[in-house]
Amino acid sequence: MVEHFYPEKDLGTPAVESATLVSLNIDGVEVTVPEGTSVMRAAALVDINIPKLCAT
């Protein structure tokens, strides 16, 4: 029997809390996130995949 594993969405870095929001445009998609959020996380939040390599 073949089992499928569907991992949780990889958002890259942990969420940050900030009262200041910043907006950025990634591949034509506008996203607003708390100041200090990584670009990798901001992209993942709007379903834009950026290839990445990590130790895990």
N, C-alpha and C positions, 0 to 999 in steps of 0.2 A: 504494500500500500504506500502510495506517495503522499507525504504530508507537505503542505505549503506553509511557509513562515512569512508573515507579513509584519515586518518591524514597524514600530511607531515612526512617524515622520521625523527625520533627522533635521533639527533646526540649527545644528552646528553648536553655537555657544549658548550659555545660559541666558535667560531673559534678564534684562536690567530694569530697574525702576527709576524713573526720572519724571519730574513735573514738566520738563521741557521736551516737546516733540519736534522731530525733524522729518522733513519729507525728502524723498529721493526718487529718482526715476531709474529703473533698471529695465533695460530692453524695451523701453516705451511704456512700462507699467509704473504708475505712481504708487508709492507706498509711504505711509507715515508711521514712524516708530519712535519709541523713547530714545532720547539722546544717549549715545553710548552703545546702542545696538550694533552688532557686527553686520556688515554687508551680507555675509553668508546667511545669517538668520533672517534679515529683512527679505532677501530673495526667497528663502524657503517659505516664509509666511504668505507669499503671493504665488506659490507653486512654480517658481522659477528654479530649475535645477542648475547649480554650478558644480561641475566636477570637483571633487576634493579627495584628499588623501589624509588619513589620520592613523594614529598608532593603534587604535582599537579596531 
